Each structure stands twice: as structure tokens, then as C-alpha cells.
Amino acid sequence: MTQEKVITRIETQKKNPKRKSIYLDDQFAFGLNQETVYRYGLHEGDQLTQKKIDEILKSEQKRKAKEIALNYLSYRARSEKEIKDKLKKKEFLKTITDEVLSDLKRLNLVDDFEFACLWIKDRLEHKPKGERVLKLELFKKGIKKEIMEKALREFYPPKTEEVEIAKGLVKKREKRYKNLDKRVAQKRIFDFLLRRGFSYNVAREALSDWGEMEE
């Protein structure tokens, strides 16, 4: 027969009024958020099996993990990998992390395709980068290749527009090198565009007003 433990005291914690200290058989057992206490309808005198205690503690861990994830999401959209990494850093079990992610995805709060689309649009608007660098950034965020490609097809501009984006960067950059020899400045801006992820051909076209580049 499974031995049950009795809740002998439920006490509000002084440092955090939203948390309760749970005493089992006159010994402090664990702390719970008041939300978990109410959800399980815990009262002094209740008898709990070890299975029930494990269930309550798992629920409390899931609540904590979800709270951390939601706070993390409040600053900007996150990929699944970012959420997983955040909760892993906080040392939550994989099973808890998976359940939290499943809940967030069901509520459309985490969506890797939507994340990729927002990432691309934000980069193009605030810090233009070429397709190659965008792919690398999205890869580091854990975005799968097929999702990445779909988002780029929908939101990355065609080559003609990409050249115009690169030309905009050239105009901003050329002021920095106005005192340099034209060829030296041209090479430095060309290298800058390549680092930003623009292709060789796009970078050359963006600098076409400067004349032909030396090979």
C-alpha cells in the first residue's frame, strides 16, 4: 500500500507573497506558486501520494519554464532553438521543455516560419544583408533549410531590387573612404558588401557607377 503524506501547513512566503511553503508531516517539503496551489486545490489536512507529489512538482516546473519562455518572447520573436537553449540553460528537463514548446506552438507564439520571415524583413529594413549571410544567421537560430528557403522566396527581393539595396549601402559607406584613392575605396566597399552576404555579381553591379573593377 502506497504511503501518503499529510499537508500539515501551507504558509505564505515572506520574501515572495505569491509563493507558498508546503509542509508535509510537519516538515518543509517544497515551495509552490500560489497558482499551482489553487490549481490542485491544496489544503491543510490533504493526503498526498508520492505520485501526486511528483505530478504537482512537475506542474510547478512547467509553470516556471513557461513563465521564463513567455518573458523571453516579450522582447522579440524567438525560434524553437532559442527557446530550447534558454530553458536548457535554466536546467529544465527536456520533457518539460518539449511540453512548454508544444503549448507555445499550439498558441502560435512560436513559429519558425513566421520567425524567419520577421528576421528577413527586419534585416532588410534596418541592417540590409545579402542572402548568404541571412541564411547563415537563420541556420544559427536553428531554422530548417526548407523553412528558410520558403521564407527567402517570399520576402527576399529579386536581384534587381537586391542591387538597389546594395547601392544604398555603397552610398552610406563611400563617405567613410572619400579621402582614399578611388580604387582602394572601391575594393574596401566591395569587400564590405561580400561580408554582408551579397553575391560577387551583385556587389560588382552595386559599384558599377564607379567604373570597372580591377581583377
Backbone as JSON, one array per atom type, in Angstrom:
{
  "sequence": "MTQEKVITRIETQKKNPKRKSIYLDDQFAFGLNQETVYRYGLHEGDQLTQKKIDEILKSEQKRKAKEIALNYLSYRARSEKEIKDKLKKKEFLKTITDEVLSDLKRLNLVDDFEFACLWIKDRLEHKPKGERVLKLELFKKGIKKEIMEKALREFYPPKTEEVEIAKGLVKKREKRYKNLDKRVAQKRIFDFLLRRGFSYNVAREALSDWGEMEE",
  "N": [[0.84, -1.2, 0.0], [0.55, 2.2, -0.9], [2.23, 4.73, 0.8], [0.9, 7.64, 2.22], [1.35, 11.2, 2.49], [0.72, 13.87, 4.73], [-0.55, 17.14, 4.32], [0.46, 19.4, 6.49], [0.82, 22.05, 6.92], [0.35, 25.15, 5.18], [2.02, 27.84, 4.1], [2.38, 31.31, 3.52], [5.09, 32.73, 1.8], [7.5, 34.98, 3.1], [9.31, 36.57, 1.61], [8.31, 36.42, -0.93], [5.17, 36.9, -1.62], [3.55, 35.6, -3.44], [4.2, 33.01, -3.42], [3.97, 29.81, -1.83], [4.85, 27.95, 1.04], [5.04, 24.53, 1.48], [4.27, 22.17, 3.87], [4.86, 18.87, 4.75], [3.79, 16.32, 6.82], [4.65, 17.79, 9.05], [7.12, 18.73, 8.22], [9.11, 20.93, 6.24], [8.53, 20.74, 2.81], [8.43, 21.61, 0.05], [8.37, 24.54, -2.12], [5.7, 26.35, -3.68], [4.18, 28.09, -6.39], [1.4, 30.24, -5.87], [-0.55, 29.89, -7.78], [-0.27, 27.24, -8.61], [-0.94, 25.95, -6.26], [-3.65, 26.64, -6.03], [-4.63, 25.51, -8.37], [-4.44, 22.79, -7.9], [-5.99, 22.62, -5.72], [-5.03, 22.55, -3.06], [-5.03, 21.95, 0.43], [-4.59, 22.34, 3.96], [-4.33, 19.32, 5.72], [-4.9, 17.67, 3.61], [-4.19, 14.56, 2.01], [-1.41, 13.21, 0.35], [-0.19, 11.15, -2.23], [2.98, 9.79, -3.29], [3.07, 9.77, -6.04], [1.23, 11.76, -6.67], [2.48, 13.97, -5.55], [4.78, 14.11, -7.18], [3.55, 14.73, -9.58], [2.48, 17.27, -9.03], [4.84, 18.74, -8.55], [6.05, 18.54, -11.04], [4.22, 19.97, -12.55], [4.59, 22.47, -11.42], [7.22, 23.01, -12.21], [6.86, 23.12, -14.97], [5.22, 25.35, -15.14], [6.97, 27.34, -14.26], [8.91, 27.19, -16.28], [7.41, 27.91, -18.52], [6.75, 30.51, -17.86], [9.26, 31.75, -17.92], [9.87, 31.38, -20.64], [7.81, 32.87, -21.88], [8.42, 35.42, -20.97], [10.87, 35.74, -22.22], [10.02, 35.77, -24.85], [8.73, 38.16, -24.9], [10.35, 40.24, -25.62], [11.16, 39.96, -28.31], [10.34, 38.04, -31.29], [11.02, 34.52, -31.16], [12.98, 31.68, -32.15], [12.37, 28.1, -32.25], [14.68, 26.8, -31.42], [15.99, 28.8, -29.95], [14.3, 29.08, -27.74], [14.5, 26.49, -26.66], [17.25, 26.44, -26.03], [17.37, 28.46, -24.13], [15.8, 27.44, -22.0], [17.19, 25.13, -21.48], [19.54, 26.18, -20.51], [18.6, 27.1, -18.11], [18.32, 24.78, -16.87], [16.09, 23.06, -17.05], [14.26, 20.0, -17.4], [14.31, 18.01, -20.4], [11.84, 16.93, -21.09], [10.05, 18.7, -19.89], [10.68, 21.07, -21.25], [9.97, 20.33, -23.88], [7.19, 20.0, -23.6], [6.4, 22.6, -22.91], [7.18, 24.01, -25.23], [5.49, 22.77, -27.07], [3.0, 23.7, -26.17], [3.33, 26.48, -26.59], [3.64, 26.57, -29.35], [1.17, 25.61, -30.15], [-0.38, 27.75, -29.41], [0.41, 29.55, -31.24], [2.59, 31.16, -30.59], [5.16, 30.54, -30.95], [6.75, 30.02, -33.91], [8.56, 28.81, -36.42], [8.67, 29.44, -39.18], [7.3, 31.9, -39.35], [9.0, 33.31, -37.68], [11.38, 33.3, -39.23], [10.54, 34.81, -41.45], [10.01, 37.32, -40.24], [12.56, 37.9, -39.32], [14.05, 38.19, -41.71], [12.67, 40.36, -42.94], [13.1, 42.36, -41.02], [15.9, 42.6, -41.07], [16.31, 43.48, -43.72], [15.09, 45.93, -43.6], [16.34, 47.37, -41.51], [19.08, 46.67, -41.28], [20.47, 45.95, -43.87], [21.3, 42.92, -45.5], [22.96, 40.42, -47.46], [21.7, 37.45, -49.15], [23.23, 35.18, -48.54], [24.43, 35.66, -45.98], [22.12, 36.02, -44.48], [21.04, 33.46, -44.57], [22.98, 32.09, -43.11], [22.68, 33.3, -40.59], [20.04, 32.54, -39.96], [20.35, 29.79, -39.94], [21.95, 29.5, -37.67], [20.08, 30.14, -35.8], [18.64, 27.9, -35.73], [16.84, 27.32, -37.75], [15.23, 25.27, -40.05], [16.34, 24.09, -43.28], [14.4, 23.94, -45.38], [12.35, 25.56, -44.42], [13.66, 27.99, -44.16], [14.35, 28.51, -46.87], [11.8, 28.79, -48.0], [10.86, 31.1, -46.68], [12.73, 32.98, -47.59], [12.14, 32.95, -50.33], [9.67, 34.16, -50.29], [10.1, 36.69, -49.12], [12.65, 37.77, -49.67], [14.16, 40.12, -51.82], [14.0, 40.28, -55.5], [16.82, 40.02, -57.83], [17.25, 42.54, -59.08], [16.17, 44.39, -57.26], [17.72, 43.73, -55.09], [20.22, 44.61, -55.86], [19.77, 47.35, -55.78], [19.42, 47.69, -53.04], [21.99, 47.06, -52.18], [23.35, 49.15, -53.44], [22.41, 51.28, -51.96], [23.76, 50.83, -49.58], [26.33, 51.22, -50.48], [26.36, 54.0, -50.97], [26.11, 54.98, -48.37], [28.46, 54.03, -47.31], [30.55, 55.07, -48.83], [31.2, 57.62, -48.0], [32.88, 57.28, -45.88], [35.26, 56.63, -46.99], [36.1, 58.74, -48.53], [38.48, 60.18, -48.75], [40.31, 58.44, -49.69], [42.22, 56.76, -52.28], [40.44, 56.17, -55.3], [40.27, 53.52, -56.34], [41.14, 51.98, -54.18], [39.2, 52.61, -52.27], [36.97, 51.61, -53.6], [37.56, 48.85, -53.64], [37.5, 48.28, -50.88], [34.84, 48.8, -50.2], [33.6, 46.96, -51.84], [34.51, 44.54, -50.68], [33.28, 44.84, -48.23], [30.56, 44.59, -48.95], [30.55, 41.94, -49.76], [31.08, 40.69, -47.31], [28.75, 41.3, -46.04], [27.11, 39.52, -47.19], [26.22, 39.71, -49.8], [26.18, 38.63, -53.21], [28.98, 38.04, -55.46], [28.47, 39.06, -58.05], [26.31, 40.82, -57.58], [27.51, 42.66, -55.86], [29.44, 43.77, -57.59], [27.77, 44.97, -59.52], [26.5, 46.86, -57.89], [28.52, 48.64, -57.52], [28.91, 49.68, -59.99], [28.71, 52.29, -60.93], [31.09, 53.36, -60.28], [32.83, 52.63, -62.14], [34.68, 50.09, -63.98], [35.86, 47.34, -62.07], [39.13, 46.45, -60.98], [40.57, 43.33, -61.6]],
  "CA": [[0.0, 0.0, 0.0], [1.33, 3.43, -1.03], [2.15, 5.59, 1.98], [0.53, 9.02, 1.89], [1.84, 12.23, 3.39], [-0.34, 14.83, 5.04], [-0.18, 18.56, 4.32], [0.2, 19.9, 7.85], [0.81, 23.52, 6.93], [0.59, 25.9, 3.95], [2.42, 29.15, 4.63], [2.82, 32.31, 2.54], [6.49, 33.08, 1.99], [7.68, 36.39, 3.41], [10.03, 37.27, 0.55], [7.5, 36.39, -2.15], [3.79, 36.58, -1.22], [2.88, 34.77, -4.44], [4.64, 31.63, -3.25], [3.56, 29.14, -0.6], [5.68, 26.86, 1.54], [4.2, 23.36, 1.77], [4.85, 21.28, 4.88], [4.28, 17.53, 4.78], [4.1, 15.64, 8.08], [5.33, 18.77, 9.9], [8.44, 19.07, 7.69], [9.04, 21.68, 4.98], [8.72, 19.82, 1.68], [8.76, 22.35, -1.17], [7.65, 25.78, -2.35], [4.87, 26.36, -4.88], [3.48, 29.32, -6.72], [0.0, 30.15, -5.42], [-1.35, 29.41, -8.9], [-0.22, 25.77, -8.57], [-1.7, 25.55, -5.06], [-5.08, 26.77, -6.35], [-4.98, 24.57, -9.43], [-4.59, 21.45, -7.32], [-6.9, 22.71, -4.58], [-4.33, 22.02, -1.89], [-5.42, 22.5, 1.73], [-4.05, 21.63, 5.12], [-5.09, 18.1, 6.01], [-4.95, 16.81, 2.43], [-3.23, 13.47, 1.95], [-0.83, 13.13, -0.98], [0.69, 10.03, -2.56], [4.22, 10.24, -3.94], [2.73, 10.01, -7.44], [0.57, 13.07, -6.74], [3.52, 14.97, -5.26], [5.59, 14.22, -8.39], [2.72, 15.42, -10.58], [2.41, 18.69, -8.62], [6.15, 19.34, -8.75], [6.25, 18.66, -12.48], [3.37, 21.09, -12.98], [5.24, 23.7, -10.97], [8.37, 23.22, -13.09], [6.35, 23.53, -16.27], [4.74, 26.73, -15.0], [8.17, 28.19, -14.22], [9.53, 27.19, -17.61], [6.55, 28.68, -19.43], [6.88, 31.92, -17.46], [10.55, 32.21, -18.45], [9.75, 31.42, -22.1], [6.95, 33.99, -22.25], [9.18, 36.65, -20.73], [11.87, 35.76, -23.28], [9.3, 36.11, -26.07], [8.16, 39.51, -24.8], [11.29, 41.21, -26.22], [11.05, 39.77, -29.76], [10.02, 36.66, -31.67], [12.12, 33.58, -30.94], [12.89, 30.4, -32.83], [12.27, 26.97, -31.34], [16.01, 26.54, -30.87], [16.29, 29.81, -28.94], [13.52, 28.72, -26.54], [15.12, 25.29, -26.11], [18.55, 26.81, -25.44], [17.1, 29.27, -22.93], [15.32, 26.57, -20.93], [18.29, 24.21, -21.15], [20.46, 26.96, -19.67], [17.97, 27.18, -16.8], [18.4, 23.4, -16.36], [14.82, 22.34, -17.05], [14.32, 18.72, -18.07], [13.9, 18.03, -21.8], [10.4, 16.66, -21.17], [9.36, 19.96, -19.55], [10.91, 21.98, -22.38], [9.16, 19.87, -25.02], [5.78, 20.29, -23.32], [6.22, 24.05, -22.99], [7.25, 24.36, -26.64], [4.26, 22.29, -27.7], [1.94, 24.65, -25.78], [3.58, 27.76, -27.24], [3.37, 26.4, -30.78], [-0.29, 25.49, -30.29], [-0.92, 29.1, -29.25], [1.04, 30.37, -32.29], [3.56, 32.08, -30.01], [6.45, 30.13, -31.52], [6.54, 29.51, -35.27], [9.85, 29.04, -37.08], [8.49, 30.11, -40.47], [6.99, 33.29, -39.04], [10.24, 33.89, -37.15], [12.29, 33.52, -40.35], [10.0, 35.93, -42.24], [10.24, 38.56, -39.48], [14.01, 38.13, -39.28], [14.45, 38.69, -43.03], [12.1, 41.7, -43.14], [13.77, 43.29, -40.11], [17.25, 42.82, -41.58], [16.25, 44.28, -44.94], [14.65, 47.29, -43.27], [17.22, 48.08, -40.58], [20.5, 46.37, -41.47], [20.44, 45.11, -45.08], [22.32, 41.89, -45.68], [22.73, 39.53, -48.59], [21.04, 36.17, -48.88], [24.18, 34.22, -47.93], [24.55, 35.94, -44.55], [20.82, 35.76, -43.86], [20.94, 32.0, -44.41], [23.87, 31.7, -42.01], [22.05, 33.76, -39.35], [18.87, 31.71, -39.69], [20.87, 28.47, -39.58], [22.39, 29.58, -36.27], [18.86, 30.2, -34.98], [18.03, 26.58, -35.75], [15.78, 27.23, -38.76], [15.47, 24.19, -41.02], [16.64, 24.57, -44.63], [13.19, 24.11, -46.19], [11.63, 26.72, -43.88], [14.5, 29.13, -44.53], [14.21, 28.74, -48.31], [10.44, 29.28, -48.25], [10.79, 32.48, -46.19], [13.52, 33.8, -48.51], [11.4, 33.07, -51.59], [8.54, 35.07, -50.1], [10.42, 38.04, -48.65], [13.9, 38.35, -50.14], [13.87, 40.77, -53.1], [14.67, 39.77, -56.7], [18.17, 40.55, -57.98], [17.25, 43.97, -59.41], [15.96, 45.13, -56.02], [18.87, 43.44, -54.23], [21.28, 45.52, -56.3], [19.44, 48.69, -55.27], [19.72, 47.66, -51.6], [23.45, 47.12, -52.07], [23.75, 50.5, -53.84], [22.13, 52.14, -50.82], [24.87, 50.64, -48.64], [27.51, 51.86, -51.08], [26.27, 55.45, -50.74], [26.39, 55.24, -46.96], [29.82, 53.63, -46.99], [31.57, 55.79, -49.59], [31.62, 58.82, -47.25], [33.95, 56.89, -44.97], [36.51, 56.47, -47.73], [36.18, 59.83, -49.52], [39.85, 60.68, -48.87], [41.18, 57.39, -50.21], [42.26, 56.55, -53.72], [39.17, 55.61, -55.76], [40.35, 52.06, -56.47], [41.25, 51.43, -52.83], [37.87, 52.75, -51.66], [36.09, 50.67, -54.31], [37.87, 47.49, -53.16], [37.06, 48.13, -49.49], [33.37, 48.72, -50.18], [33.28, 45.67, -52.45], [34.74, 43.52, -49.65], [32.23, 45.04, -47.22], [29.32, 44.02, -49.48], [30.69, 40.47, -49.71], [30.93, 40.29, -45.9], [27.33, 41.44, -45.72], [26.38, 38.39, -47.76], [25.81, 39.9, -51.19], [26.98, 37.83, -54.14], [30.05, 38.72, -56.21], [27.88, 39.82, -59.16], [25.51, 41.92, -57.04], [28.46, 43.66, -55.35], [30.02, 44.46, -58.76], [26.74, 45.85, -60.1], [26.26, 47.97, -56.97], [29.63, 49.57, -57.67], [29.1, 49.93, -61.42], [28.86, 53.73, -61.18], [32.48, 53.72, -60.02], [33.65, 52.13, -63.25], [35.05, 48.68, -63.9], [36.8, 46.98, -61.01], [40.32, 45.72, -61.37], [40.54, 41.93, -61.16]],
  "C": [[0.88, 1.26, 0.0], [1.14, 4.32, 0.2], [1.86, 7.03, 1.55], [1.1, 9.96, 2.93], [0.76, 13.29, 3.55], [0.22, 16.26, 4.97], [-0.55, 19.12, 5.7], [0.22, 21.43, 7.94], [1.07, 24.07, 5.53], [0.82, 27.35, 4.37], [2.88, 30.08, 3.51], [4.26, 32.72, 2.84], [6.66, 34.58, 2.16], [8.33, 37.16, 2.27], [9.25, 37.32, -0.76], [6.09, 35.95, -1.81], [3.03, 35.7, -2.21], [3.29, 33.3, -4.34], [4.23, 31.11, -1.88], [4.56, 28.06, -0.24], [4.76, 25.72, 1.97], [4.94, 22.45, 2.76], [4.1, 19.95, 4.85], [4.75, 16.82, 6.06], [5.02, 16.5, 8.96], [6.75, 19.12, 9.45], [8.28, 19.87, 6.4], [9.37, 20.74, 3.82], [9.16, 20.55, 0.41], [7.95, 23.65, -1.23], [6.87, 25.7, -3.65], [4.35, 27.76, -5.14], [2.02, 29.15, -6.31], [-0.93, 29.64, -6.52], [-1.41, 27.88, -8.9], [-1.02, 25.25, -7.38], [-3.19, 25.58, -5.37], [-5.5, 25.75, -7.4], [-5.24, 23.18, -8.87], [-5.49, 21.45, -6.09], [-6.29, 22.19, -3.3], [-4.76, 22.74, -0.61], [-4.72, 21.7, 2.83], [-4.95, 20.45, 5.44], [-5.2, 17.16, 4.83], [-3.86, 15.74, 2.51], [-2.74, 13.31, 0.51], [0.03, 11.88, -1.13], [1.95, 10.59, -3.21], [3.96, 10.55, -5.42], [2.1, 11.39, -7.61], [1.58, 14.19, -6.49], [4.38, 15.2, -6.51], [4.84, 14.99, -9.48], [2.67, 16.93, -10.3], [3.73, 19.39, -8.89], [6.48, 19.51, -10.23], [5.45, 19.84, -13.03], [4.0, 22.42, -12.61], [6.45, 24.03, -11.85], [7.93, 23.7, -14.47], [5.86, 24.98, -16.23], [5.92, 27.7, -15.0], [8.8, 28.32, -15.6], [8.72, 28.03, -18.59], [6.65, 30.17, -19.12], [8.18, 32.51, -18.02], [10.48, 32.36, -19.96], [8.92, 32.61, -22.55], [7.65, 35.33, -22.04], [10.24, 36.83, -21.82], [11.25, 36.2, -24.61], [8.8, 37.56, -26.07], [9.06, 40.56, -25.44], [11.26, 41.16, -27.74], [10.67, 38.33, -30.03], [11.25, 35.78, -31.47], [11.9, 32.32, -31.76], [12.75, 29.29, -31.78], [13.61, 26.71, -30.65], [16.35, 27.54, -29.77], [15.56, 29.5, -27.63], [14.15, 27.5, -25.86], [16.43, 25.62, -25.39], [18.37, 27.59, -24.15], [16.7, 28.38, -21.76], [16.37, 25.54, -20.52], [19.28, 24.91, -20.23], [19.92, 27.07, -18.25], [17.83, 25.8, -16.16], [17.04, 22.73, -16.2], [15.0, 21.03, -17.81], [13.81, 18.85, -19.51], [12.39, 17.81, -21.93], [9.59, 17.91, -20.86], [9.47, 20.94, -20.71], [10.04, 21.61, -23.57], [7.68, 20.18, -24.82], [5.49, 21.78, -23.44], [6.23, 24.51, -24.45], [5.99, 23.95, -27.39], [3.09, 23.24, -27.41], [2.09, 25.97, -26.52], [3.31, 27.7, -28.74], [1.87, 26.3, -31.04], [-0.96, 26.85, -30.21], [-0.36, 30.08, -30.28], [1.99, 31.43, -31.74], [4.98, 31.75, -30.47], [6.16, 29.46, -32.87], [7.8, 29.83, -36.07], [9.73, 29.72, -38.44], [8.2, 31.59, -40.27], [8.23, 34.01, -38.52], [11.2, 34.23, -38.29], [11.84, 34.7, -41.2], [10.26, 37.26, -41.54], [11.72, 38.91, -39.46], [14.48, 38.75, -40.59], [13.95, 40.12, -43.24], [12.79, 42.74, -42.26], [15.18, 43.62, -40.6], [17.23, 43.74, -42.8], [15.9, 45.74, -44.64], [15.69, 48.05, -42.46], [18.72, 47.84, -40.79], [20.64, 45.42, -42.66], [21.63, 44.16, -45.19], [21.95, 41.02, -46.87], [22.16, 38.19, -48.15], [21.96, 35.18, -48.16], [24.29, 34.42, -46.43], [23.24, 35.69, -43.83], [20.63, 34.26, -43.62], [21.77, 31.53, -43.22], [23.25, 32.1, -40.67], [20.87, 32.87, -38.98], [19.28, 30.28, -39.31], [21.29, 28.43, -38.12], [21.2, 29.64, -35.32], [18.09, 28.87, -35.0], [16.92, 26.42, -36.78], [16.14, 26.18, -39.8], [15.58, 24.77, -42.44], [15.37, 24.86, -45.42], [12.37, 25.32, -45.74], [12.35, 28.01, -44.28], [14.3, 29.51, -46.0], [12.83, 29.32, -48.65], [10.31, 30.75, -47.84], [11.56, 33.42, -47.12], [12.8, 33.99, -49.84], [10.29, 34.11, -51.47], [8.97, 36.51, -49.81], [11.75, 38.62, -49.14], [13.68, 38.91, -51.55], [14.55, 40.11, -54.28], [15.99, 40.51, -56.9], [18.19, 42.06, -58.26], [17.07, 44.82, -58.15], [17.13, 44.92, -55.06], [20.04, 44.37, -54.58], [21.03, 46.92, -55.76], [19.7, 48.79, -53.76], [21.23, 47.81, -51.38], [23.96, 48.52, -52.44], [23.51, 51.5, -52.7], [23.24, 52.04, -49.77], [26.15, 51.28, -49.16], [27.52, 53.35, -50.79], [26.59, 55.81, -49.29], [27.87, 55.02, -46.63], [30.87, 54.53, -47.65], [32.06, 57.05, -48.87], [32.82, 58.53, -46.36], [35.31, 56.87, -45.68], [36.75, 57.6, -48.74], [37.6, 60.36, -49.73], [40.83, 59.64, -49.41], [41.21, 57.41, -51.73], [40.99, 55.8, -54.15], [39.19, 54.08, -55.81], [40.43, 51.38, -55.1], [39.89, 51.46, -52.14], [36.89, 51.75, -52.28], [36.29, 49.24, -53.8], [37.36, 47.27, -51.74], [35.54, 48.01, -49.4], [32.91, 47.4, -50.79], [33.41, 44.54, -51.43], [33.67, 43.61, -48.55], [30.91, 44.4, -47.68], [29.38, 42.49, -49.45], [30.52, 39.97, -48.28], [29.47, 40.38, -45.47], [26.47, 40.35, -46.38], [25.88, 38.58, -49.17], [26.74, 39.1, -52.11], [28.01, 38.71, -54.85], [29.44, 39.62, -57.29], [27.07, 41.01, -58.67], [26.43, 43.03, -56.54], [29.09, 44.45, -56.5], [29.01, 45.43, -59.37], [26.49, 47.07, -59.22], [27.33, 49.04, -57.09], [29.87, 49.98, -59.12], [29.29, 51.41, -61.74], [30.3, 54.2, -60.96], [33.41, 53.29, -61.16], [34.0, 50.68, -63.02], [36.05, 48.43, -62.78], [37.99, 46.24, -61.59], [40.23, 44.3, -60.82], [41.73, 41.63, -60.28]]
}
